[in-house]
Amino acid sequence: MTASGTAAGQVEQTLRQVTPGRYDAYEALLRALASPSSGQVWMLLWHGQAGSPDAQYGHMEVDGHGYAPCVTSAQELSASGWMRSYEVVDGLDVARTLYPDHYGLWLNPHAPGGGVGIPWLDLRRIATGLDRQPAGPLRLSEPAIEVSQFYALLAQSAHRTPAVRSLRRAWVQPALGAPYLAIGLDVYDTSPPAVDSVRAMMQQSVGAVPDGLPVSTVAMSDEYDPVAMWMRVNSRPFYDRESHASPSPSPAAGYGYPPARGGY
């Protein structure tokens, strides 16, 4: 099973540009993987044959995080020395398969330097739409900007909105793009009327936000959202209908490059 030279070429071309700190090049790699016309990868099967129910991707671990290894072309497959089966799959489909299990994707682990890993949080971005989630790795902190009027108005509106359990906040600095204020929404009810009431609450309060300050909302129920995960562990609600919150453990999320002797 093969893919066109153009498809393999775009992924490999962007992959060659990725170096530590080059988040623009890394983002271009994610976009290439997300495109059905250019994002095919050769998944290495540890067990079974391509298309069989018992087929299992290979496994490698880097810095305590799990990844499924792949190569980016038939030429790289030959260079890797892989002797078992493989299957050619769109990066979008691989992302949808791996991220719910907190698995990342590792490209060309046989290459000099050990290849490049795509953490599961970025596979989630590929699966759900790159433009819908901030580019990681994220720097998260308590907001230092003073917008007490907005917080007060939002808390008052939340008290009048029965669907809202609590509100949290974080300052988010993406790897690419402008920083913004994130409001974590913890709700009792996700029915359409409840969602509409929470949306109206935000619209009524956002007028108190200073000009030029971007504000976004995050569902605290989203177990995969990195901002929600950080808030659950590191921030206290600034509005809490029940006067207490239940923090949960923070799932590990790794970014970076392999150790000098990476392998699979």
SERO-4910 file (N, C-alpha, C, O; in steps of 0.05 Angstrom, whole numbers):
BEGIN
 pado doro    nc1    nc2    nc3   cac1   cac2   cac3    cc1    cc2    cc3    oc1    oc2    oc3
  Met    A     17    -24      0      0      0      0     18     25      0     36     27     16
  Thr    A     12     43    -18     30     66    -20     13     91    -22    -11     90    -27
  Ala    A     26    114    -18     13    140    -22     29    155    -43     52    147    -49
  Ser    A     18    176    -53     32    191    -74     56    205    -63     58    211    -39
  Gly    A     75    210    -81     99    224    -72     93    251    -62    107    261    -44
  Thr    A     72    264    -73     65    291    -63     55    290    -35     62    307    -18
  Ala    A     39    269    -29     28    267     -1     51    263     18     52    277     39
  Ala    A     69    244     13     91    239     31    109    263     32    119    270     53
  Gly    A    113    276      9    132    298      8    125    321     26    143    333     38
  Gln    A     99    328     28     92    351     44     97    346     74    107    364     88
  Val    A     90    323     83     95    316    111    125    316    117    134    328    136
  Glu    A    140    304     99    169    302    104    182    329    101    202    335    115
  Gln    A    172    345     83    184    372     80    180    389    104    199    402    113
  Thr    A    156    388    116    151    404    140    166    391    164    175    406    181
  Leu    A    167    365    164    181    351    186    210    360    188    221    363    209
  Arg    A    223    363    165    252    371    164    256    399    176    278    406    184
  Gln    A    235    415    176    238    443    186    234    445    217    241    465    228
  Val    A    224    423    229    218    424    257    244    421    274    258    401    272
  Thr    A    249    441    290    271    440    309    261    452    336    241    466    336
  Pro    A    274    447    358    265    458    384    261    488    382    279    503    374
  Gly    A    237    497    390    231    525    390    218    536    365    207    558    364
  Arg    A    219    520    343    207    528    318    177    520    318    169    501    304
  Tyr    A    161    534    334    133    526    336    117    532    310     97    519    305
  Asp    A    127    551    294    114    556    269    117    532    250     98    524    236
  Ala    A    141    521    250    146    497    233    131    473    244    120    457    228
  Tyr    A    129    470    270    114    448    282     85    451    275     71    431    270
  Glu    A     74    475    276     46    480    269     41    472    239     20    462    233
  Ala    A     60    479    222     58    471    194     57    441    191     43    430    174
  Leu    A     73    427    207     72    397    207     45    387    215     35    368    203
  Leu    A     33    399    236      7    390    244    -14    394    222    -31    378    218
  Arg    A    -12    417    208    -30    422    186    -27    403    163    -47    394    151
  Ala    A     -2    395    158      2    375    137    -10    348    145    -22    335    128
  Leu    A     -7    341    170    -18    315    179    -49    316    180    -61    296    176
  Ala    A    -60    339    184    -89    342    186   -103    342    159   -127    339    158
  Ser    A    -87    345    138    -99    347    111   -102    319     99    -82    305     96
  Pro    A   -126    311     91   -129    284     79   -113    281     53   -106    258     46
  Ser    A   -106    303     40    -91    301     15    -61    298     19    -47    291      1
  Ser    A    -52    304     43    -23    304     47    -14    290     73     10    288     79
  Gly    A    -33    281     89    -26    273    117    -24    243    121    -27    234    144
  Gln    A    -20    227    100    -17    199    105      9    191    119     30    203    113
  Val    A      7    172    137     30    161    151     29    131    149      8    119    147
  Trp    A     53    119    151     55     89    151     57     80    180     78     82    193
  Met    A     34     70    191     33     61    218     46     33    221     40     15    205
  Leu    A     64     30    240     78      5    244     61    -13    262     53     -6    284
  Leu    A     54    -37    252     37    -56    266     54    -76    281     70    -90    270
  Trp    A     50    -76    307     64    -96    324     52   -123    322     65   -144    325
  His    A     26   -123    316     11   -149    315    -10   -147    294    -23   -126    290
  Gly    A    -15   -168    279    -36   -169    259    -29   -157    233     -6   -148    229
  Gln    A    -48   -157    215    -45   -146    188    -62   -122    184    -82   -118    198
  Ala    A    -55   -105    165    -70    -82    159    -99    -89    153   -105   -107    136
  Gly    A   -118    -76    166   -146    -81    161   -158   -103    177   -182   -107    177
  Ser    A   -142   -119    191   -152   -141    207   -161   -132    234   -150   -113    245
  Pro    A   -182   -145    246   -192   -136    272   -172   -137    294   -174   -122    314
  Asp    A   -152   -155    292   -132   -158    313   -107   -141    309    -88   -144    324
  Ala    A   -108   -123    289    -84   -106    284    -79    -88    307    -98    -75    317
  Gln    A    -54    -85    315    -46    -68    337    -22    -51    329     -3    -61    318
  Tyr    A    -24    -25    334     -2     -7    329     21    -14    348     17    -25    369
  Gly    A     45     -7    339     68     -9    356     66     11    380     49     28    380
  His    A     84      7    399     84     24    423    113     32    429    131     16    428
  Met    A    116     57    436    141     67    447    135     87    469    114     99    470
  Glu    A    154     89    488    150    107    510    174    127    511    197    119    510
  Val    A    167    152    513    187    173    515    181    191    539    159    203    539
  Asp    A    199    193    558    195    210    582    169    203    596    155    221    606
  Gly    A    162    177    596    138    168    611    112    171    595     91    165    607
  His    A    113    179    570     88    183    554     88    163    531    108    158    519
  Gly    A     64    152    526     61    132    505     57    144    477     43    164    474
  Tyr    A     70    132    457     67    141    429     65    116    412     76     95    418
  Ala    A     51    119    390     50     99    369     70    108    347     67    130    336
  Pro    A     90     91    340    109     99    320     99     96    292     82     78    286
  Cys    A    108    113    274    101    112    246    124    123    229    143    134    240
  Val    A    122    119    203    142    131    185    126    147    164    102    143    162
  Thr    A    140    164    149    126    183    133    127    177    103    117    193     87
  Ser    A    138    154     95    139    147     67    148    118     64    158    106     83
  Ala    A    145    107     40    155     80     35    185     80     37    196     60     46
  Gln    A    198    101     29    227    103     31    236    102     61    256     88     68
  Glu    A    222    116     78    229    116    107    222     89    119    236     80    137
  Leu    A    202     76    109    195     49    118    219     30    113    226     14    130
  Ser    A    230     32     89    252     15     82    277     22     99    291      4    108
  Ala    A    281     48    103    304     56    119    302     48    148    322     44    162
  Ser    A    277     45    158    273     38    186    280      9    192    286      2    215
  Gly    A    279     -8    171    285    -36    176    262    -51    189    265    -74    198
  Trp    A    238    -39    189    214    -52    201    207    -77    184    204    -75    160
  Met    A    205   -100    197    200   -125    184    172   -136    187    165   -156    176
  Arg    A    156   -123    204    128   -132    208    110   -116    190    119   -102    172
  Ser    A     84   -120    194     64   -107    177     62    -77    183     72    -67    203
  Tyr    A     48    -64    166     43    -35    169     17    -29    154      7    -45    138
  Glu    A      6     -5    159    -17      4    143    -14     34    139     -4     49    157
  Val    A    -23     43    116    -22     71    109    -49     84    116    -70     75    107
  Val    A    -48    105    133    -73    116    144    -70    147    144    -48    158    146
  Asp    A    -93    161    140    -93    190    142    -86    198    170    -96    186    189
  Gly    A    -70    219    173    -63    229    199    -87    237    215    -88    234    240
  Leu    A   -108    247    202   -133    255    216   -146    231    229   -155    232    252
  Asp    A   -146    208    215   -158    184    226   -142    173    249   -152    164    269
  Val    A   -115    174    246    -98    165    268   -102    182    293   -103    172    315
  Ala    A   -104    208    289   -108    227    311   -133    220    326   -134    219    351
  Arg    A   -155    215    311   -180    208    324   -179    182    339   -193    178    359
  Thr    A   -162    164    330   -160    138    343   -143    139    369   -150    127    389
  Leu    A   -121    155    368   -101    154    389   -107    172    413   -104    165    436
  Tyr    A   -117    197    408   -117    217    429   -136    209    452   -129    216    475
  Pro    A   -159    196    448   -176    190    471   -162    172    492   -169    172    515
  Asp    A   -142    156    483   -127    139    501   -101    153    511    -84    139    522
  His    A    -99    179    506    -75    194    514    -50    183    501    -29    182    514
  Tyr    A    -53    175    476    -29    166    461    -22    187    441    -39    199    428
  Gly    A      4    191    438     14    209    417     23    193    393     20    169    391
  Leu    A     34    207    373     44    195    348     73    203    345     80    227    348
  Trp    A     91    184    339    119    190    336    127    185    307    125    163    297
  Leu    A    137    206    294    145    205    266    174    198    263    192    210    275
  Asn    A    180    177    247    207    168    240    226    165    264    246    179    265
  Pro    A    218    148    283    236    145    306    264    133    299    282    135    315
  His    A    267    122    275    292    111    267    311    132    256    335    127    253
  Ala    A    301    156    251    317    177    238    339    188    257    336    185    281
  Pro    A    360    199    246    380    212    263    367    232    282    351    249    273
  Gly    A    374    231    307    362    248    327    337    237    339    327    248    359
  Gly    A    326    215    328    303    202    341    276    210    330    256    200    341
  Gly    A    274    227    310    248    235    300    234    256    316    247    269    333
  Val    A    208    260    312    193    280    325    167    268    336    153    254    321
  Gly    A    160    275    360    135    265    373    113    286    372    118    309    375
  Ile    A     89    276    367     65    293    368     49    284    392     37    263    392
  Pro    A     48    300    414     34    292    438      4    289    433     -7    300    414
  Trp    A     -9    274    450    -37    268    446    -54    294    446    -75    295    433
  Leu    A    -46    314    461    -61    339    461    -61    352    434    -81    365    426
  Asp    A    -40    349    419    -39    360    392    -54    342    372    -65    352    352
  Leu    A    -54    316    378    -71    298    361   -101    306    365   -116    305    346
  Arg    A   -108    314    389   -135    323    394   -141    348    378   -163    351    367
  Arg    A   -121    366    376   -125    390    359   -129    383    330   -147    394    317
  Ile    A   -114    363    320   -117    354    293   -145    342    289   -159    348    270
  Ala    A   -154    326    308   -179    312    306   -203    331    308   -223    326    295
  Thr    A   -201    352    323   -224    369    328   -223    396    313   -242    411    312
  Gly    A   -200    401    300   -196    426    285   -174    443    297   -177    453    320
  Leu    A   -153    447    283   -130    461    294   -136    489    302   -125    499    322
  Asp    A   -154    502    288   -161    530    294   -180    533    317   -185    555    326
  Arg    A   -190    511    327   -209    512    350   -195    510    377   -207    516    397
  Gln    A   -170    502    377   -155    499    402   -129    514    400   -117    516    379
  Pro    A   -120    526    423    -95    541    422    -71    524    417    -70    500    425
  Ala    A    -50    535    404    -26    520    398     -9    516    423     -3    535    436
  Gly    A     -2    491    428     15    485    451     44    484    444     51    486    420
  Pro    A     62    482    464     55    479    492     45    506    503     54    527    496
  Leu    A     25    504    521     13    528    533     28    535    559     36    518    574
  Arg    A     30    561    564     38    571    590     13    581    604      0    599    595
  Leu    A      8    569    627    -17    575    642    -11    586    669      8    576    682
  Ser    A    -26    606    677    -21    618    703    -47    632    713    -66    634    698
  Glu    A    -46    640    738    -68    657    748    -67    684    733    -45    695    729
  Pro    A    -90    695    726    -89    721    712    -78    743    730    -86    746    753
  Ala    A    -60    759    719    -48    782    734    -63    807    727    -61    827    741
  Ile    A    -77    807    705    -91    831    695   -115    837    714   -129    818    722
  Glu    A   -119    862    720   -140    870    739   -166    877    724   -169    897    711
  Val    A   -185    859    726   -212    863    713   -233    856    734   -251    840    728
  Ser    A   -231    868    757   -249    860    779   -279    866    772   -296    851    781
  Gln    A   -284    887    757   -311    893    750   -324    871    733   -347    863    737
  Phe    A   -308    860    715   -317    838    698   -323    813    715   -344    800    712
  Tyr    A   -304    806    733   -308    783    750   -333    786    768   -348    767    771
  Ala    A   -337    810    779   -360    815    796   -386    812    781   -405    800    790
  Leu    A   -386    824    757   -410    823    741   -416    794    732   -439    785    732
  Leu    A   -395    780    725   -398    752    716   -408    735    739   -425    718    735
  Ala    A   -398    739    763   -407    724    787   -436    730    793   -451    711    800
  Gln    A   -444    755    791   -472    761    795   -490    748    775   -511    737    781
  Ser    A   -482    749    750   -497    736    729   -499    706    733   -519    693    728
  Ala    A   -476    694    741   -476    665    746   -495    657    768   -508    636    767
  His    A   -497    674    789   -515    668    811   -544    668    802   -561    654    813
  Arg    A   -550    683    781   -577    684    770   -581    663    748   -603    662    736
  Thr    A   -561    647    743   -562    627    722   -560    599    735   -538    590    741
  Pro    A   -583    586    740   -583    561    755   -565    539    744   -557    521    759
  Ala    A   -560    539    718   -543    518    706   -514    519    715   -500    499    713
  Val    A   -505    542    726   -477    546    732   -471    536    760   -483    545    780
  Arg    A   -451    518    763   -442    509    789   -419    527    799   -420    536    822
  Ser    A   -399    532    782   -377    548    790   -362    560    766   -367    551    743
  Leu    A   -345    580    771   -330    593    750   -301    594    759   -295    600    782
  Arg    A   -282    589    741   -254    592    746   -241    609    724   -255    616    705
  Arg    A   -216    615    728   -202    632    708   -173    624    706   -161    613    724
  Ala    A   -162    631    683   -133    625    677   -124    644    656   -139    653    639
  Trp    A    -98    651    656    -85    666    636    -70    647    618    -53    632    627
  Val    A    -77    647    592    -67    627    573    -49    641    553    -57    659    540
  Gln    A    -24    631    551     -5    641    532      2    618    513     18    601    519
  Pro    A    -10    618    489     -4    596    469     24    599    458     37    620    461
  Ala    A     34    578    446     60    579    433     59    598    409     79    611    404
  Leu    A     36    600    396     32    619    374      6    633    379    -14    621    387
  Gly    A      5    659    373    -19    674    377    -19    690    403     -1    687    420
  Ala    A    -39    707    406    -41    725    429    -50    711    454    -66    693    453
  Pro    A    -40    720    477    -50    709    503    -79    718    507    -88    738    496
  Tyr    A    -93    703    524   -121    710    529   -130    700    557   -117    684    569
  Leu    A   -152    711    566   -164    704    591   -184    681    586   -203    684    570
  Ala    A   -181    659    600   -200    637    597   -218    635    622   -208    637    645
  Ile    A   -243    632    617   -263    628    639   -272    599    638   -283    590    618
  Gly    A   -268    585    660   -277    557    661   -305    555    671   -312    565    693
  Leu    A   -322    542    656   -351    539    662   -357    511    672   -354    492    657
  Asp    A   -365    509    698   -373    484    709   -403    485    712   -414    502    727
  Val    A   -418    468    698   -447    470    697   -460    444    707   -448    423    706
  Tyr    A   -485    447    717   -500    424    725   -514    410    701   -518    386    701
  Asp    A   -521    426    681   -539    418    661   -528    426    633   -519    449    629
  Thr    A   -528    407    614   -519    413    587   -541    411    567   -535    408    543
  Ser    A   -566    413    576   -588    414    557   -587    439    540   -575    459    549
  Pro    A   -599    440    517   -599    464    501   -608    489    515   -596    510    513
  Pro    A   -630    489    531   -638    513    546   -617    522    566   -612    546    569
  Ala    A   -604    503    579   -583    510    598   -559    522    584   -547    542    594
  Val    A   -551    510    562   -529    521    546   -535    549    537   -518    567    538
  Asp    A   -559    554    528   -568    581    519   -566    601    542   -558    624    539
  Ser    A   -574    592    566   -573    610    589   -545    618    597   -540    640    605
  Val    A   -526    599    595   -498    604    601   -486    622    580   -470    640    586
  Arg    A   -494    618    555   -484    636    533   -494    664    538   -479    683    534
  Ala    A   -519    667    546   -530    693    551   -516    706    575   -511    731    575
  Met    A   -509    691    595   -494    701    618   -468    713    609   -461    735    618
  Met    A   -453    699    592   -428    709    582   -432    735    566   -416    754    569
  Gln    A   -452    735    549   -456    758    532   -464    783    548   -456    805    541
  Gln    A   -478    779    570   -486    801    587   -462    812    602   -462    836    609
  Ser    A   -442    796    608   -420    804    624   -396    814    609   -380    829    619
  Val    A   -393    805    584   -369    811    569   -366    841    563   -344    849    556
  Gly    A   -387    856    565   -385    885    561   -367    899    581   -357    921    576
  Ala    A   -362    886    604   -345    897    624   -315    891    619   -298    900    634
  Val    A   -309    876    598   -282    869    592   -268    893    578   -280    904    559
  Pro    A   -245    901    586   -231    923    573   -226    918    544   -223    894    536
  Asp    A   -227    938    527   -221    935    499   -194    922    494   -174    930    507
  Gly    A   -194    904    476   -168    891    468   -161    867    485   -141    854    479
  Leu    A   -177    859    505   -171    836    521   -188    812    511   -212    812    514
  Pro    A   -175    792    498   -190    769    488   -199    752    511   -184    747    530
  Val    A   -224    742    510   -235    725    530   -247    700    516   -260    702    496
  Ser    A   -241    677    528   -252    652    517   -264    636    540   -256    640    563
  Thr    A   -281    617    533   -293    600    554   -283    571    549   -277    563    527
  Val    A   -283    556    571   -274    529    571   -294    513    588   -301    521    610
  Ala    A   -303    490    577   -320    472    592   -304    456    612   -286    441    604
  Met    A   -309    459    637   -294    444    658   -299    414    656   -284    398    667
  Ser    A   -320    406    642   -326    377    639   -310    364    617   -310    340    615
  Asp    A   -295    380    602   -279    369    580   -254    357    591   -235    371    599
  Glu    A   -253    330    593   -230    317    605   -205    318    588   -183    310    598
  Tyr    A   -207    327    563   -183    328    546   -172    357    542   -151    360    531
  Asp    A   -187    377    552   -178    404    547   -155    411    567   -159    409    591
  Pro    A   -132    420    557   -109    425    575   -114    449    594   -104    449    616
  Val    A   -130    469    585   -136    491    602   -154    483    625   -150    490    648
  Ala    A   -175    467    618   -193    456    639   -178    439    659   -182    440    683
  Met    A   -159    422    648   -143    405    666   -127    421    685   -125    415    709
  Trp    A   -115    443    675    -98    460    692   -116    474    713   -109    475    737
  Met    A   -139    483    705   -156    497    724   -166    479    746   -167    487    769
  Arg    A   -173    454    739   -183    436    760   -163    432    782   -171    428    805
  Val    A   -137    433    776   -116    427    796   -105    453    808    -98    452    832
  Asn    A   -103    474    793    -87    497    802   -102    522    808    -90    542    817
  Ser    A   -128    523    803   -142    548    808   -167    542    825   -179    521    824
  Arg    A   -174    562    842   -198    561    858   -220    576    844   -215    596    830
  Pro    A   -245    567    847   -267    582    834   -269    610    846   -266    614    870
  Phe    A   -273    630    828   -280    657    838   -310    660    842   -319    680    853
  Tyr    A   -325    641    832   -353    638    839   -359    609    843   -352    593    826
  Asp    A   -371    602    866   -377    574    872   -404    572    886   -407    580    909
  Arg    A   -424    562    872   -450    560    884   -451    542    908   -467    546    926
  Glu    A   -435    523    909   -435    503    930   -413    507    951   -410    492    970
  Ser    A   -397    528    947   -376    536    965   -353    516    967   -336    520    985
  His    A   -352    496    950   -328    479    949   -325    468    921   -345    467    906
  Ala    A   -301    460    914   -295    447    888   -280    422    893   -268    417    914
  Ser    A   -281    404    873   -267    378    876   -245    376    855   -250    368    832
  Pro    A   -221    384    862   -199    381    842   -193    352    835   -198    334    851
  Ser    A   -184    348    811   -177    321    802   -148    321    793   -137    342    786
  Pro    A   -136    297    792   -108    295    784   -104    307    756   -121    305    739
  Ser    A    -80    318    752    -73    330    726    -60    309    708    -39    298    715
  Pro    A    -74    302    686    -61    283    667    -35    294    657    -32    318    652
  Ala    A    -16    277    653     10    285    643      8    292    613     -7    279    599
  Ala    A     22    312    605     23    320    577     51    328    570     62    347    581
  Gly    A     64    314    552     92    320    546     95    332    519     83    324    500
  Tyr    A    112    352    518    121    363    493    152    360    492    164    358    513
  Gly    A    163    360    469    192    360    467    202    340    448    188    330    431
  Tyr    A    227    334    452    242    317    433    253    293    448    256    293    472
  Pro    A    260    272    433    268    247    445    296    249    458    311    267    450
  Pro    A    302    232    476    329    230    486    348    222    463    339    213    442
  Ala    A    373    224    468    393    220    447    391    192    434    397    189    411
  Arg    A    382    172    450    381    145    440    353    135    439    347    113    449
  Gly    A    335    151    427    307    143    424    304    118    406    322    113    390
  Gly    A    282    103    410    278     79    394    250     69    396    234     81    411
  Tyr    A    244     47    384    218     35    386    220      5    386    200     -9    388
***
